[in-house]
Amino acid sequence: MLQDLAALAAPAIVCAAFLVGAWVLVRKELAPKRRQRSREATASAERSQDRQQGGS
């Protein structure tokens, strides 16, 4: 039984490393889009505040 588990240890480690690497890559690729949306939302909020202050 332990020999079977030992035989599965190496593929399990490789699988875990692959999944972590894929997660990091996907997160890195999606991050600029989230930052850009955040910047656009901030800029939009600043513009609306300027309009409100300028209209008073």
C-alpha positions in Angstrom: 0.0 0.0 0.0 2.8 2.5 0.9 4.6 1.6 -2.3 1.6 2.6 -4.3 1.4 5.9 -2.5 5.1 6.5 -3.0 4.7 5.8 -6.7 1.9 8.5 -6.9 3.9 11.1 -5.0 6.0 12.4 -7.9 3.1 12.8 -10.3 1.0 14.5 -7.5 3.9 17.0 -6.9 4.2 17.7 -10.7 0.4 18.2 -10.9 0.3 20.5 -8.0 3.2 22.6 -9.4 1.4 22.8 -12.8 -1.8 23.9 -11.2 -0.1 26.6 -9.1 1.8 27.8 -12.2 -1.4 28.0 -14.3 -3.2 29.9 -11.5 -0.3 32.4 -11.3 -0.2 32.9 -15.0 -4.0 33.4 -15.3 -4.0 35.8 -12.4 -1.1 37.8 -13.9 -2.8 38.0 -17.3 -6.1 39.1 -15.9 -4.6 41.7 -13.4 -4.0 44.5 -15.9 -7.6 44.4 -17.0 -8.8 44.7 -13.4 -6.4 47.6 -12.8 -7.6 49.3 -16.0 -11.2 49.0 -15.0 -10.4 50.3 -11.6 -8.6 53.3 -13.1 -11.6 54.0 -15.4 -14.0 53.8 -12.5 -11.8 56.2 -10.5 -11.5 58.6 -13.4 -15.3 58.5 -13.9 -15.9 59.2 -10.2 -13.5 62.1 -10.3 -15.2 63.6 -13.4 -18.6 63.3 -11.7 -17.3 65.0 -8.6 -15.7 67.8 -10.7 -19.1 68.3 -12.4 -20.9 68.5 -9.1 -18.4 71.0 -7.6 -18.3 73.1 -10.8 -22.1 73.3 -11.0 -22.5 74.7 -7.5 
